[in-house]
Amino acid sequence: MSVLLQIGRRPPEPEPEPEPETEPASGPRGLGAETRVFRSAHGTHLFLADGSRIYDLPEATAARLERWTTTAHTPAEDTALAADLGLPLWGTEPGLPAPRIDGTPAEVPPLSSLSLNVMQACNLSCGHCYADEGRFGGSARAMPRETAFAAVDRLLAEAAPGAGVVVGFMGGEPLLARDLVHEVVRYAVRAGEDTGHAVRFALTTNLTTVRPADAELFAAHPFTVAVSLDGDRVGHDALRRAPGGGSAYDRLRTGLAVLERHGRPRHLSARVSVTPYTGRLPDILEHGIGLGFDEVGFAAVVSAPDPAYEIDTTAFTGFLDGMVECGEQALRELSAGHPYPFGNFQTAMYELHTGGHRPYPCGAGAGYLSASAEGGLYACHRLVDDPAFAMGSLADGPDRAARERHLATRHVDRAEPCRSCWARYLCGGGCYHEVSRRGRPGCDYIRGWLDFCLRAYVELAQAAPEFFALPPVSDLPSDPAALAR
């Protein structure tokens, strides 16, 4: 029997699970769905889906496992081979531990994050925007003051006693409703003090209209600000059309200068939406880092009002190549002890190091909801006004039954082909908005990126173990849905 050495921290031991209300997806998954052999500069390794565990693995054992997983076998045969190889799997056989995650839906948690679509309109026109300039397929509108205050009250009423909460500001462009944003921050701070909840804030903006008073607000309170960036001046302006033919990029740079002079938020990130028209990712990454952002990250545009801006299955190959090139640069810099804030890479490193694993992609519909301008509640800010993801209202409160159905039907172990994928607990099944509109065209990309990240994690852990002693790149995620994972 092989003796395996686990790398990184052990995930927490599983707590007893309640009896499922509905039956989990059935049928054997096989060792190919539970294991992944990969290699690094330091040898051969094994990734186990259950608990996101990583082990060193003898090459002979790895080769035997790789050959085995190319063909189908019965559950009994898989169990026998796992025992012969000494693989620390879970299962239903006597003596094997229960899995950390099964098909049992998560319990509906207390609300911890709520985003307010304070301005469902935008001053820019971007064909790749999922929000259709904030209109979500409807008409432009603004959130009334009483609705915004009711949203804060609802969040504090639904949160666990004494827990920290996050109020997010979304759009459209939320700074078109700057007076309301300022009022809500002041109101939320006072209300949180009265109820014993520490309130943090998140805001997503194109940064073209930021004023000194906004910067002072961001600096005075625990804010994370995410800025939409699409490259240098040429690349950014090609995708973001400003009224009157002006340069959206020049206005963004002016906004950055305002933040530097009048108050920088606790965390300032750049989010690059990747379309078929996006330039070389390494160049954009270097450009964003050079602008002084605390973090730069990429996200493929999978669903857009104009399909010409969507990344299709073929384009994902080029996207993967660019991401890996960026990741290799991050690995070199971080291994040498230099800071390199490539957000996608750093997030993956911390997830792997802490044994991160989950049956959902984010906290949408669970600990996170989003309020429309009219006061409706939806699973997340990307799904506002979508009746399939309606989750109640500010007036009546979150719809618990709708949230329970959401968590039951979208558990990754109940989805096909997700439940048979070794990467399922790192991916969580994919963004609900994207899956509902396009399916899962990026699965091969996700597995390819995670394959690279597994190898990079082992090499970074050897070269710069001190990296993992540092806090994550941000304790205030730019996407409020990420807070409830």
Salt bridges, closest charged atoms under 4 A:
GLU13 OE2 - ARG100 NH2 3.77
GLU34 OE2 - ARG29 NE 3.41
GLU34 OE1 - ARG424 NH2 2.98
ASP50 OD2 - ARG53 NH2 3.19
ASP50 OD2 - ARG100 NH1 3.26
ASP56 OD1 - HIS45 ND1 2.88
GLU59 OE2 - ARG39 NH2 2.94
GLU66 OE1 - ARG39 NH2 2.86
GLU77 OE1 - HIS73 ND1 3.64
ASP84 OD2 - ARG64 NH1 2.68
ASP132 OD1 - ARG135 NH2 3.18
GLU133 OE1 - ARG135 NH1 3.11
GLU158 OE2 - ARG154 NH1 3.12
GLU183 OE2 - ARG145 NE 2.63
ASP214 OD2 - ARG178 NH2 2.80
ASP214 OD1 - HIS182 NE2 2.76
ASP230 OD2 - HIS128 NE2 3.59
ASP230 OD2 - ARG240 NE 2.50
ASP250 OD2 - ARG233 NH2 2.65
GLU260 OE2 - ARG264 NH1 2.51
ASP283 OD1 - ARG280 NH1 2.76
ASP294 OD1 - ARG264 NH2 3.23
GLU295 OE1 - HIS267 NE2 2.89
GLU310 OE1 - ARG438 NH1 3.17
GLU325 OE2 - ARG280 NH2 2.65
GLU328 OE2 - ARG455 NH2 2.63
GLU333 OE1 - HIS338 ND1 3.05
GLU351 OE1 - ARG358 NH1 2.95
GLU374 OE2 - ARG141 NE 2.55
ASP385 OD2 - ARG141 NH2 2.12
ASP386 OD2 - ARG437 NH2 3.03
GLU404 OE2 - ARG400 NE 3.29
ASP413 OD1 - ARG29 NH1 2.72
ASP413 OD1 - ARG424 NE 3.26
GLU434 OE2 - ARG382 NH1 3.45
ASP444 OD1 - ARG447 NH2 2.80
ASP451 OD2 - ARG36 NH2 2.68
GLU459 OE1 - ARG455 NH1 3.40
ASP479 OD1 - HIS381 NE2 3.93
